[in-house]
Amino acid sequence: MSMSTWEMTFLAVGLACTVGIVLVLYRAVIVIWLVLRGERTQGWCVTRRMSPGGNSPSHPEFVFAFRTPDGVTVEFKDRPGAFGYEEGAPVRVCYDPARPRKRATIAGPDTWGPVYVRLLMCIPLGMFSFVGLYALALNWGLVASH
């Protein structure tokens, strides 16, 4: 069976969006795990700056920091949600003591932005994935059209 250019395009877009959803949901699960099981400490907002968004408008980028029990300062980026923080503002940090540089978040009872921002990203990805893959399934006769 030979695929046309539009079929290959729909398949590539659908699969890419599906992979994107899996990665976003994986990160959301890690953030929830950190909130439930991670070490907690006091941190602060290091910087709040506008990050260039390529062809789209700039969006705020936040860098947070905390100190591990052995005195090492760890910085990480996170998505605080709708309002964000000013530089120097205190935040609660949840982190994985085995990998503090890789796994840290400000999510928790006061701010669920790091979770809901990621989940909101799944909506357009899911729509593109569904439309692309469903159109292919219809075209290939894998589902019946009414």
Legacy VTK file of the C-alpha trace (Angstrom):
# vtk DataFile Version 3.0
C-alpha trace
ASCII
DATASET POLYDATA
POINTS 146 float
0.000 0.000 0.000
1.505 3.285 -1.114
0.780 6.370 0.993
0.117 9.740 -0.544
1.870 12.879 0.651
-1.148 14.073 2.648
-1.472 10.649 4.309
2.176 10.726 5.346
1.716 14.295 6.624
-1.372 13.394 8.684
0.380 10.324 10.060
3.508 12.304 11.010
1.522 15.126 12.642
-0.765 12.696 14.477
2.118 10.612 15.796
4.207 13.670 16.732
1.306 15.126 18.703
0.733 11.769 20.400
4.406 11.616 21.433
4.118 15.208 22.685
1.095 14.279 24.811
2.934 11.303 26.303
5.953 13.470 27.196
3.797 16.234 28.712
1.782 13.728 30.754
5.000 12.004 31.880
6.302 15.323 33.207
2.954 16.024 34.918
3.161 12.622 36.656
6.711 13.413 37.823
5.536 16.764 39.219
2.655 15.100 41.079
5.050 12.439 42.417
7.398 15.186 43.653
4.525 16.915 45.456
3.426 13.670 47.108
6.794 12.023 47.822
9.575 14.554 47.282
11.597 16.466 49.863
10.245 19.904 50.699
12.244 23.026 51.303
11.987 26.790 51.022
13.179 28.331 47.768
12.915 31.620 45.923
12.281 33.066 42.468
15.642 33.916 40.923
14.542 35.522 37.661
11.422 36.407 35.774
12.131 37.319 32.181
10.420 37.249 28.839
11.547 34.330 26.728
11.417 34.643 22.961
8.796 32.295 21.573
10.156 31.970 18.035
7.381 33.103 15.697
4.945 33.618 18.566
4.910 36.380 21.178
7.232 36.185 24.138
6.137 34.356 27.249
7.370 34.705 30.826
10.091 32.304 31.923
10.727 31.683 35.601
13.874 30.361 37.247
13.645 29.200 40.859
16.340 28.118 43.310
16.722 26.242 46.579
19.523 24.899 48.736
19.993 21.207 49.401
20.793 20.082 52.976
24.504 19.992 52.068
24.393 23.678 51.033
24.383 23.312 47.235
22.224 25.896 45.444
20.115 24.342 42.698
18.366 26.410 40.024
15.532 25.105 37.843
12.854 26.388 35.483
9.185 25.806 36.201
5.805 27.042 34.963
4.064 28.762 37.859
0.759 29.267 36.081
-1.275 32.363 35.423
0.285 34.862 37.806
3.887 33.896 38.445
6.237 35.375 41.006
8.398 38.444 41.392
12.156 38.051 41.693
13.108 37.138 45.256
9.620 35.879 46.184
9.687 32.851 48.483
8.312 29.561 47.149
7.899 26.060 48.457
9.979 23.581 46.471
9.469 19.838 46.197
12.432 17.918 44.807
13.920 14.475 44.381
16.962 14.297 46.709
18.579 11.719 44.415
18.314 14.076 41.402
17.705 17.626 42.653
19.021 19.272 39.468
16.735 17.170 37.253
13.567 16.906 39.334
12.264 19.929 41.208
9.003 21.858 41.140
7.145 24.641 42.904
3.822 22.765 42.534
1.839 22.060 45.656
-1.219 23.107 47.628
-0.632 26.810 46.911
0.091 26.539 43.186
-0.858 23.822 40.748
0.340 25.832 37.738
3.162 23.397 36.929
0.534 20.675 36.526
-2.392 22.470 34.888
-0.221 24.396 32.398
1.108 21.070 31.144
-2.344 19.494 31.042
-3.703 22.472 29.084
-0.948 21.886 26.528
-2.465 18.446 25.895
-5.737 19.888 24.566
-4.469 21.238 21.215
-2.021 18.359 20.860
-4.834 15.886 21.449
-7.086 17.610 18.934
-4.408 17.570 16.218
-3.556 13.961 16.992
-7.194 12.812 16.973
-8.137 14.662 13.781
-5.054 13.509 11.903
-5.178 9.876 12.933
-8.978 9.622 12.659
-8.901 11.071 9.131
-6.344 8.433 8.182
-8.398 5.663 9.768
-11.453 6.817 7.772
-9.439 6.987 4.573
-7.959 3.521 5.101
-11.348 2.022 5.977
-10.340 1.169 9.553
-13.470 2.882 10.930
-16.880 3.147 9.341
-18.171 6.543 8.288
-21.855 7.256 8.806
LINES 1 147
146 0 1 2 3 4 5 6 7 8 9 10 11 12 13 14 15 16 17 18 19 20 21 22 23 24 25 26 27 28 29 30 31 32 33 34 35 36 37 38 39 40 41 42 43 44 45 46 47 48 49 50 51 52 53 54 55 56 57 58 59 60 61 62 63 64 65 66 67 68 69 70 71 72 73 74 75 76 77 78 79 80 81 82 83 84 85 86 87 88 89 90 91 92 93 94 95 96 97 98 99 100 101 102 103 104 105 106 107 108 109 110 111 112 113 114 115 116 117 118 119 120 121 122 123 124 125 126 127 128 129 130 131 132 133 134 135 136 137 138 139 140 141 142 143 144 145
